[in-house]
């Protein structure tokens, strides 16, 4: 059933179409922090910025900024490349890059959680940046 919902496999009359932006957001969702997930969930449920701010205990302006940041991260070319099933990066590099680019985690946090040195995390991110730059310039990134 999952394959039926993919963009390239939809019916010609539009019954099974999936918005590519929603597909990207759904696949990238697991990389987000619990706070970012809560904001997205409340926003998708139709809650106002003030209601979201009250629920998570921040100022409404922070909610607006965080939503804009999330929107930017989820629609960026590196995000599309990282969640694609055809991503050419090795698994560990891909995971670290997703935590950094999609999840918004710092290199220091990633290094601590994965028990790596900052230098090792930096090497993974440099490798990912180079590969993602090549892939996105060629235009071969498809969400599949």
Secondary structure, 3 states (H helix, E strand, C coil): CCHHHCHHHCCCCCCCCCCHHHHHHHHHHHHCCHHHHHHHHHHHCCCCHHHHHHHHCCCHHHHHHHHHHHHHHHHCHHHHHHHCCCCCCCHHHHHHHHHHHCCCCCHHHHHHHHCCCHHHHHHHHHHHHHHHHHHHHHCCCCCC
